[in-house]
Amino acid sequence: MVSMRDGVRLATDVYLPARTPAPVVLVRLPYDKCGRYTFMPALAPRLLDRGYGFVVQDVRGKFRSEGETVPYVHEVADGYDTLEWVVSRPWSNGDVGMFGDSYYGWTQWAAVASGHPALRAIVPRVSGTQLASVRLATRWDRGVVPLYGAQYFAECWTDRSMYELEIDWSIRPLASVFDEAFREIGRRSAAFDHVVDQRHEVMPFPFGHPFGHREVPALHSVGWFDNIAPYSMDDYMTLQSRGRTLQYLIANSTDHENYPLAQVPVQPEDDHDANDAALERMLPRYIGPALDFFDAFLRPGSSAGIPRVRWHMGHGGGHESGAWPPPAARPRRLYLDAAGRATADADGGRLVDAPPTASSRCAWTHDPERLVPSTVRNPFAFLHEWPDERSVQERGDVVTFTTEPLVGGLELAGPVEARVVLGSTAAPAHLHAKLCDVTPDGSARMIVRGDVYIADARTARPVSLYMSHTAYRVAPGHRLRLHLASSDFPLFLPLLGDGDPWQCVTGTAVGRTIAAGGGHPSFVSVHVLDQRA
């Protein structure tokens, strides 16, 4: 039980190698340091075999640790105090690296923001510095609120335990959707209530953003199919743009829960969440790059052997390059055309290489009583499902544009963005976008997605929409499809009518339009390695 500066004690496990003092790898997580879900005890032998001490801590207010159960708020100070405790132990040589996924990737950035000098390297996996601001501080009238983030707070940040809740999403107002669960648990989630009420500003980095502190070598580990990937890539690209020289990228065709595209559909014998043998097979690819990175920066070795960028192309293979996007990648625009057909069926309008000279327009109704359903139940384990989007794309309130079959295929490698001329009969609007791979049998599988909140869409104008990055091979004969909608429920909080959507009981139908061609053409921009299509 390690004491923090205010006397709160945090439960901490210490695994020691045969020889000490040694460099130490620290993990600070809220998901049970001893549990099967994060498999820390299974990782320990691999770290010890490489000569590292391994310290794993339940963060404040979770599982065996004391203190209030509130995410993000205490991690900078607690990270500093934990690092100070580690380097004061006789088994530590004073050099510390940090490792971990998602929230325990964010605690690494919090430790960077603490300024502790012992932190020598970090490996934030499927994470990002924006996690707190997106999940905790996004107001409904300033951005698209990830409703799965609010669910995360209800399930993981109500008390010291974690819960898997059966949720009735038909309950209105949506602010009360977890009330029954909170009554059964016996307390409310302060984090969920903050997301709904936004009563005060949260300052997760009280001593300044981590990018303003001393540069710490970082291996940004990204999954192309991870719902957090946009934040991971934003961190890496921002640091690159600032000339930071100690930033490395490894990106794989995986999702947040480490399921790889190569195993889709995931069979029981390959499900590492439930199958111990599958977990053992998964762990080397999970921890291996981090161990090599720590060898380079926590030991008197050299970082020369660490590639600047390692990336896997979905349905392709592994690559290395000196930068991201790869120098060989070139931007390519696919323009929206024949918008009048965009709501007719799953194929909809056309995606074409040249900007159409003729203008076209589509119109649809955003009906709060008939929201566009989310196709995936658990966005964190996206590839465990990787659903066919066709049934949703056939709806009259989902707008689609599709290419002709790509004769030579297409290799995507880089950022994906859309610019769409959007109009609305009401001021605020959401636009959700997906770029899909359409197979010859007609099934449509999502490659990347994005969303944007428009404060006033009553005057039709171009709207830019960032859809993250990808590396993905579209096979010959397949097609690309752009999917646009006003809702994606229950993954994202929908706009239901006038006022706060958390408090709305009934909604108001709203008209939406998208224009293509003419003086302000709409398009989706990709980066391609292969122009043979």
BALOKOL-494232 format. One record per residue (C-alpha): x, y, z negated. Coordinates in pm, 1 decimal. Each point is the difference from the previous one (the first is absolute). Last residue first. Layout:
REM residues N
[[X Y Z]] ...
//
This chain:
REM residues 533
[[-761.0 100.1 5992.4]] [[374.6 -19.6 57.8]] [[82.9 296.5 -225.5]] [[162.3 -199.8 -278.8]] [[146.5 178.0 -302.3]] [[-311.4 201.0 -77.9]] [[-94.0 279.7 -236.6]] [[-372.8 72.5 -33.7]] [[-216.1 309.7 48.3]] [[-379.7 -22.5 1.1]] [[-182.6 253.3 213.7]] [[-271.1 263.8 22.3]] [[24.5 247.1 287.0]] [[-38.6 372.0 -62.0]] [[-54.2 162.6 340.1]] [[-205.2 -281.2 152.0]] [[15.8 -357.0 -124.1]] [[-176.5 -139.8 -305.9]] [[-249.3 144.6 -249.4]] [[-106.5 -166.7 -324.2]] [[-332.4 77.2 -165.7]] [[-157.8 -46.4 -344.6]] [[-357.3 44.0 -123.9]] [[-81.4 -20.7 -369.8]] [[-252.3 -208.8 -192.8]] [[-61.0 122.5 -354.5]] [[61.7 -203.2 -311.6]] [[-174.0 -112.3 -315.2]] [[140.9 -44.9 -350.8]] [[297.6 234.5 33.9]] [[230.0 33.1 -305.0]] [[329.1 -143.4 131.7]] [[-83.6 150.9 338.7]] [[27.4 351.7 -151.0]] [[-211.7 246.9 193.5]] [[-219.4 -21.9 307.3]] [[-26.9 -346.6 147.7]] [[154.0 -344.1 -39.2]] [[364.3 51.7 94.1]] [[149.8 -342.1 -51.0]] [[254.8 -105.8 -264.9]] [[236.0 -243.0 173.1]] [[42.9 -377.9 -24.0]] [[-374.5 -47.6 -55.5]] [[-70.1 112.1 269.0]] [[190.2 116.8 306.2]] [[-181.0 314.9 114.6]] [[-13.8 252.0 284.5]] [[138.8 -236.0 264.8]] [[268.7 -25.4 267.7]] [[149.2 -317.0 155.9]] [[283.6 27.2 254.6]] [[51.2 -320.5 196.6]] [[310.7 -151.9 156.2]] [[-37.5 -289.8 242.9]] [[149.8 -347.5 29.7]] [[98.8 -157.1 333.9]] [[369.2 3.6 -84.9]] [[52.5 -3.2 -377.8]] [[-8.1 313.8 -214.8]] [[324.7 -8.6 -195.0]] [[-4.2 191.3 -327.3]] [[228.2 239.1 -184.3]] [[-211.2 244.7 -197.2]] [[-17.4 345.9 -149.3]] [[-276.6 194.3 -180.2]] [[-332.9 102.7 157.1]] [[19.0 379.2 -26.8]] [[-314.6 179.5 121.4]] [[-1.9 335.8 173.4]] [[-336.4 166.7 59.8]] [[-63.4 198.6 317.3]] [[-305.2 228.6 -22.1]] [[-378.2 -17.1 7.8]] [[-146.9 273.8 -219.0]] [[-205.4 -152.8 -280.8]] [[302.0 -200.3 -117.2]] [[64.2 191.9 -321.9]] [[211.4 -158.6 -274.3]] [[134.1 -276.8 222.1]] [[121.6 -303.8 -194.9]] [[236.5 -239.0 182.0]] [[46.7 -372.6 35.8]] [[255.9 -252.9 118.9]] [[38.3 -354.2 131.9]] [[260.5 -236.0 139.4]] [[3.9 -335.9 181.8]] [[-363.9 -105.1 -41.9]] [[-114.5 -318.8 168.1]] [[-263.7 -5.3 275.6]] [[-147.5 -326.3 129.8]] [[-108.7 9.1 364.3]] [[121.2 -344.1 115.4]] [[277.6 170.5 198.9]] [[134.2 157.1 -321.9]] [[-63.9 358.7 -110.0]] [[282.2 146.3 -212.7]] [[-147.0 284.5 -204.7]] [[80.1 359.6 -92.0]] [[-227.9 111.3 -280.8]] [[-136.9 346.2 -76.9]] [[-213.4 146.2 -278.5]] [[-131.7 355.0 41.9]] [[-167.7 166.7 -293.8]] [[-210.0 313.7 29.2]] [[-83.8 315.6 -193.8]] [[-205.5 279.0 160.7]] [[-312.3 -172.0 133.9]] [[-120.3 -30.5 361.5]] [[337.8 -138.8 97.9]] [[268.4 33.4 268.2]] [[326.0 -183.8 63.3]] [[263.2 46.1 271.8]] [[237.7 -285.3 -81.2]] [[373.7 0.5 -45.6]] [[137.5 -337.8 -103.9]] [[329.7 -106.7 -151.8]] [[211.0 -314.7 -4.0]] [[360.7 6.0 -121.9]] [[269.3 -235.9 127.7]] [[52.9 -327.4 181.3]] [[-272.0 -139.6 227.8]] [[95.0 -264.7 254.9]] [[-253.0 -29.3 283.2]] [[-112.3 -287.6 218.5]] [[89.5 -48.1 363.7]] [[-352.2 -0.5 143.3]] [[-158.3 202.8 -277.6]] [[-372.0 -73.2 41.3]] [[-187.5 328.4 61.1]] [[3.9 234.2 -294.8]] [[-279.6 40.9 -254.8]] [[-186.1 294.3 -155.4]] [[-235.8 -49.5 -292.2]] [[-246.2 210.3 -202.9]] [[-177.8 -166.6 -292.0]] [[-352.0 129.7 -74.9]] [[-168.5 -214.6 265.7]] [[140.6 -317.3 -152.1]] [[193.7 -243.2 220.5]] [[326.7 109.1 -159.5]] [[-114.5 -137.9 -335.2]] [[-60.0 -350.6 133.9]] [[318.0 19.7 204.0]] [[242.2 81.9 -285.0]] [[127.6 -358.1 -38.7]] [[145.0 -24.6 -347.8]] [[363.8 -21.0 -106.3]] [[-109.9 -197.5 -314.2]] [[315.4 -101.3 -186.0]] [[164.1 260.8 221.5]] [[-171.5 281.3 -192.0]] [[96.6 -116.8 -347.3]] [[11.0 356.5 -140.1]] [[-304.4 99.2 203.9]] [[-213.9 -255.1 -189.4]] [[-347.9 -36.6 149.2]] [[88.8 67.5 363.2]] [[-252.1 104.9 264.9]] [[-111.4 315.3 -177.6]] [[-362.1 66.6 85.1]] [[-111.9 302.3 203.5]] [[-256.9 169.6 -221.5]] [[-372.4 -47.8 55.9]] [[-177.5 212.8 -260.8]] [[265.3 272.0 29.1]] [[-78.6 21.0 376.1]] [[277.2 149.6 213.4]] [[-175.7 36.2 333.3]] [[166.8 -28.6 339.7]] [[99.5 210.9 296.6]] [[237.1 -54.2 290.6]] [[148.2 253.1 238.9]] [[164.4 18.1 337.9]] [[214.7 258.2 175.6]] [[146.2 -67.0 344.9]] [[372.6 53.8 56.6]] [[91.2 -312.3 -192.4]] [[346.2 8.4 -161.4]] [[208.5 -279.0 156.6]] [[87.1 -329.5 -171.6]] [[-352.0 -124.1 -67.7]] [[-201.8 -116.8 -300.5]] [[-358.0 -66.7 113.3]] [[-342.2 25.8 -157.8]] [[-177.2 -263.1 -206.0]] [[149.6 -349.7 -11.3]] [[-203.3 -98.5 -309.4]] [[-326.9 121.0 154.9]] [[-182.9 316.9 108.2]] [[149.3 242.2 -253.8]] [[292.7 121.6 213.2]] [[-188.8 -22.3 331.2]] [[-50.9 375.5 34.8]] [[363.1 44.7 -101.7]] [[115.9 -109.1 344.3]] [[361.1 87.5 -87.6]] [[220.0 20.4 -308.7]] [[366.7 44.2 86.8]] [[283.7 -238.9 -81.0]] [[316.8 191.8 -72.5]] [[344.8 -155.7 1.1]] [[293.0 97.6 -217.8]] [[332.8 -174.0 69.7]] [[182.9 -259.5 -205.8]] [[359.4 -79.4 98.9]] [[145.9 199.8 -291.5]] [[-194.3 -217.4 -245.7]] [[-247.2 209.3 -200.3]] [[174.2 -23.6 -238.5]] [[377.8 16.5 3.7]] [[317.8 -202.8 35.9]] [[-179.6 -307.4 120.2]] [[-53.9 -361.3 -101.5]] [[-257.7 -242.2 134.8]] [[-200.3 -305.7 -108.4]] [[-242.2 -180.0 227.4]] [[-321.5 27.1 198.7]] [[-362.8 -68.6 -87.5]] [[26.4 300.8 -234.3]] [[335.2 169.3 52.9]] [[224.5 -24.8 -301.2]] [[215.8 285.3 -115.0]] [[340.8 54.5 -150.8]] [[126.9 358.3 -16.6]] [[329.1 132.4 -138.0]] [[155.7 -343.8 -3.6]] [[178.5 -85.5 -328.8]] [[350.3 -133.4 68.8]] [[167.7 339.0 -38.1]] [[-143.7 42.7 -349.7]] [[329.6 -105.2 -153.6]] [[94.5 -179.7 -318.2]] [[82.9 126.7 -349.7]] [[-336.9 -129.2 -122.5]] [[-333.9 173.0 -52.1]] [[-28.5 148.8 350.8]] [[86.9 -276.6 247.4]] [[-88.0 -295.9 -223.2]] [[-325.8 177.9 -83.4]] [[-87.6 17.1 369.6]] [[80.5 -367.1 51.7]] [[-220.1 -89.9 -296.9]] [[-281.2 219.5 135.9]] [[14.9 -167.4 343.0]] [[-33.3 -344.6 -165.2]] [[-287.0 75.2 -240.0]] [[-304.6 -56.7 222.9]] [[159.9 -208.8 275.2]] [[139.3 -233.9 -268.1]] [[-326.0 3.4 -201.4]] [[-238.1 -124.1 272.2]] [[102.5 -365.3 0.6]] [[-24.2 -20.5 -378.1]] [[-340.7 168.1 15.4]] [[-119.4 -253.8 257.5]] [[103.8 -282.0 -234.1]] [[-189.6 166.0 -285.1]] [[-325.2 28.6 197.3]] [[-259.7 255.9 -114.4]] [[137.3 343.4 86.8]] [[262.9 -158.2 225.3]] [[-270.1 -112.7 244.5]] [[193.1 -210.7 251.7]] [[-140.9 -343.3 -101.2]] [[-348.4 152.7 -18.5]] [[22.7 117.3 363.7]] [[38.3 365.2 97.4]] [[-147.7 69.4 344.7]] [[241.7 164.9 58.5]] [[338.5 -135.3 -112.9]] [[213.7 198.1 249.4]] [[-176.1 322.4 -103.4]] [[164.7 -29.6 -339.2]] [[-179.5 11.9 -339.7]] [[205.5 215.1 -237.1]] [[-288.2 129.3 -215.9]] [[15.6 346.7 155.2]] [[-1.9 -134.2 356.2]] [[274.5 -146.6 217.2]] [[152.2 51.7 344.7]] [[324.0 126.6 -153.8]] [[173.9 333.4 -49.1]] [[342.5 49.1 -158.8]] [[116.9 359.0 -22.1]] [[309.2 161.9 -153.1]] [[53.0 341.2 -160.3]] [[343.9 101.0 -126.6]] [[75.9 274.8 253.3]] [[-267.1 258.6 -82.8]] [[-18.5 241.4 291.5]] [[-328.5 160.3 -96.1]] [[-179.7 -158.0 297.1]] [[116.1 -342.3 -119.4]] [[-148.4 65.5 -343.5]] [[-333.2 94.0 156.1]] [[1.5 -302.2 233.2]] [[65.0 -242.4 -286.0]] [[-258.9 147.3 -233.0]] [[-262.5 30.5 275.5]] [[67.3 -362.1 96.1]] [[-81.4 -126.5 -347.0]] [[-306.4 224.6 -21.6]] [[-136.5 -121.4 335.7]] [[77.4 -362.7 -96.7]] [[-229.0 -2.6 -307.6]] [[-272.5 -200.5 178.2]] [[269.3 -252.2 90.5]] [[-18.5 -147.0 350.0]] [[339.0 139.6 110.5]] [[149.8 -104.2 -334.1]] [[269.9 236.1 -126.0]] [[310.2 -31.3 -215.2]] [[178.6 333.4 -49.0]] [[351.6 -90.5 -114.7]] [[107.4 300.0 -204.2]] [[338.5 143.9 -97.6]] [[-67.5 269.8 -261.7]] [[16.3 363.2 109.5]] [[20.0 234.5 -297.7]] [[-332.4 175.5 -53.8]] [[-228.6 195.7 232.6]] [[-123.7 -314.5 174.3]] [[-116.7 -125.7 -340.2]] [[-259.9 280.2 -23.3]] [[51.8 232.5 -292.0]] [[29.8 -31.8 -376.2]] [[-369.9 -69.0 -64.5]] [[-21.5 -263.7 276.5]] [[-345.3 -157.3 -57.8]] [[-161.5 341.0 -54.1]] [[-373.3 -66.2 -23.1]] [[-234.6 294.4 39.9]] [[-308.3 13.3 -216.8]] [[-370.3 -82.6 24.4]] [[22.0 -192.3 325.8]] [[-338.6 -160.9 -87.0]] [[-6.6 -317.1 209.0]] [[373.9 -68.8 18.4]] [[34.6 99.3 -367.0]] [[-273.1 -242.9 -103.4]] [[183.5 -278.6 181.6]] [[324.9 82.8 -179.3]] [[-170.2 13.6 -342.2]] [[-133.0 -350.2 60.0]] [[-296.4 -50.3 -228.6]] [[-26.2 -212.2 -311.5]] [[-179.9 -304.7 -138.8]] [[82.0 -247.0 275.5]] [[-369.1 -78.8 50.0]] [[-94.6 367.5 -0.6]] [[281.5 79.3 243.6]] [[-125.5 -272.6 232.2]] [[-351.5 142.7 -7.4]] [[130.1 349.9 71.8]] [[212.5 -102.4 298.9]] [[-231.9 131.0 275.0]] [[-97.8 307.3 -202.3]] [[192.4 260.8 200.4]] [[-140.2 -164.5 313.5]] [[-336.6 159.4 -74.2]] [[-145.3 -229.0 99.4]] [[51.4 -376.4 -20.5]] [[16.3 -179.3 337.0]] [[367.8 -81.3 -58.6]] [[-87.5 -272.5 -250.2]] [[343.3 -97.3 -129.7]] [[119.6 -332.0 -135.5]] [[304.8 102.9 -199.9]] [[339.1 -167.0 -26.4]] [[147.4 134.4 -321.0]] [[347.4 88.7 -126.5]] [[92.7 31.8 -367.4]] [[147.6 286.0 -202.6]] [[-308.3 220.0 40.9]] [[-198.5 163.2 280.6]] [[296.9 36.6 234.4]] [[8.8 -315.1 214.6]] [[-359.1 -72.4 108.0]] [[-154.0 347.5 -21.8]] [[316.7 170.4 125.4]] [[23.9 -240.8 293.7]] [[-367.3 61.1 81.3]] [[79.2 372.0 23.2]] [[284.0 -87.2 234.6]] [[-233.8 -223.5 203.4]] [[-213.3 312.6 37.3]] [[285.8 161.2 188.8]] [[-113.8 365.4 -1.3]] [[21.0 174.4 338.0]] [[126.3 350.3 -64.1]] [[-67.0 345.2 -142.7]] [[-370.6 0.7 -91.4]] [[6.9 -353.7 -144.0]] [[293.6 96.1 -218.4]] [[320.9 -202.5 30.9]] [[180.4 16.2 -335.3]] [[24.1 -354.0 -133.8]] [[39.1 -225.2 300.5]] [[160.8 236.5 248.7]] [[203.1 212.1 -243.6]] [[110.7 -297.8 -207.3]] [[98.5 -216.5 296.0]] [[177.4 283.4 183.5]] [[352.4 -104.0 -107.2]] [[-38.9 -322.4 192.8]] [[-40.1 -375.1 -30.9]] [[13.2 -319.4 201.4]] [[342.9 -77.2 -154.3]] [[208.3 258.0 -185.1]] [[360.4 -130.3 -11.3]] [[201.3 239.4 -215.6]] [[371.1 65.1 -47.1]] [[243.1 159.4 -248.8]] [[-216.5 107.3 -294.7]] [[246.0 68.5 -283.4]] [[-16.8 380.6 45.8]] [[-361.4 37.0 -122.6]] [[-162.6 277.3 203.4]] [[-356.2 -73.3 -110.0]] [[-116.7 46.2 360.0]] [[204.3 -307.2 100.4]] [[-174.2 -189.4 -281.9]] [[-337.4 112.2 134.9]] [[107.6 -123.6 344.3]] [[68.5 -339.0 -155.2]] [[-333.1 7.9 -184.4]] [[-161.3 40.7 344.5]] [[147.0 -329.9 119.1]] [[-146.6 -157.3 -309.9]] [[-335.0 140.7 106.2]] [[44.1 -155.6 346.4]] [[278.1 -256.8 -6.6]] [[322.4 -37.1 -194.1]] [[366.3 68.4 -62.6]] [[227.5 224.8 -203.3]] [[377.5 16.0 -14.4]] [[207.6 75.0 -308.6]] [[371.1 59.4 -62.2]] [[112.6 46.6 -361.6]] [[185.3 -329.1 -44.4]] [[-295.7 -143.3 -191.3]] [[34.6 -293.3 -242.8]] [[107.2 229.2 -287.4]] [[-330.7 191.0 23.0]] [[10.7 380.7 25.9]] [[-43.9 -10.9 379.2]] [[-335.9 -173.9 -37.9]] [[-134.9 236.5 -267.8]] [[78.1 308.6 208.3]] [[-163.5 -161.2 302.5]] [[-310.5 -67.1 -212.1]] [[-6.6 359.7 -123.8]] [[29.2 138.8 352.7]] [[-275.1 -224.2 133.9]] [[-223.5 84.8 -295.3]] [[41.6 371.5 72.7]] [[-74.4 -35.3 372.0]] [[-264.8 -269.4 -47.2]] [[-223.7 179.1 -247.4]] [[-277.4 137.3 223.6]] [[2.0 -263.6 275.6]] [[-285.9 -216.1 -129.7]] [[-189.4 48.7 -327.8]] [[-43.2 -277.5 -256.0]] [[108.9 175.2 -318.4]] [[288.5 -138.4 -201.5]] [[144.1 -338.8 -96.5]] [[138.8 -264.2 230.8]] [[-109.4 -366.1 -2.4]] [[-242.3 18.5 296.9]] [[-7.0 357.3 130.8]] [[-19.8 328.5 -192.3]] [[353.4 115.5 81.9]] [[174.3 -205.2 266.8]] [[63.7 -372.2 -47.9]] [[376.7 -36.2 37.3]] [[236.0 -229.2 189.4]] [[377.6 6.3 -50.6]] [[227.1 -218.5 212.7]] [[374.9 -18.5 -53.1]] [[176.4 -60.5 325.9]] [[264.8 -258.4 84.5]] [[-137.3 -127.5 330.0]] [[-127.1 -317.8 -171.6]] [[-169.4 221.5 -258.8]] [[-197.5 178.4 270.6]] [[-120.1 -323.4 157.3]] [[-76.2 -152.1 -339.5]] [[-220.9 302.9 -93.9]] [[-224.4 -3.2 306.0]] [[-216.9 -287.9 -124.0]] [[-43.7 169.4 -339.7]] [[-108.2 317.0 186.0]] [[-273.4 -178.5 198.5]] [[-214.9 313.7 52.5]] [[-331.3 -190.0 1.1]] [[125.0 -290.7 -212.4]] [[28.5 213.6 -311.7]] [[284.5 71.9 -242.8]] [[54.9 368.7 82.4]] [[-374.9 54.6 7.7]] [[-143.9 222.6 278.6]] [[97.6 352.2 -115.4]] [[362.1 -4.9 121.3]] [[349.3 129.6 -88.0]] [[275.0 -205.8 167.1]] [[368.8 52.4 -83.4]] [[302.7 -160.4 167.3]] [[310.9 8.5 -217.9]] [[371.8 14.1 73.9]] [[194.2 -231.6 -230.4]] [[165.7 -2.3 -339.2]] [[-23.1 -296.0 -4.7]] [[63.5 -339.0 155.3]] [[-247.4 -289.3 2.9]] [[-283.7 219.5 118.1]] [[-254.1 158.8 -235.1]] [[-381.4 16.5 22.0]] [[-161.3 272.9 -214.4]] [[-377.2 32.5 -39.4]] [[-148.5 333.4 -109.5]] [[-317.1 93.3 -187.1]] [[-22.4 378.9 -29.6]] [[-8.1 171.9 -339.2]] [[-157.3 344.4 -50.7]] [[219.6 209.2 -234.5]] [[-28.6 327.7 193.9]] [[349.5 -31.9 154.5]] [[-68.9 -357.7 112.2]] [[70.8 -303.1 -214.8]] [[84.6 -334.7 160.5]] [[-190.2 -303.2 -131.1]] 
//
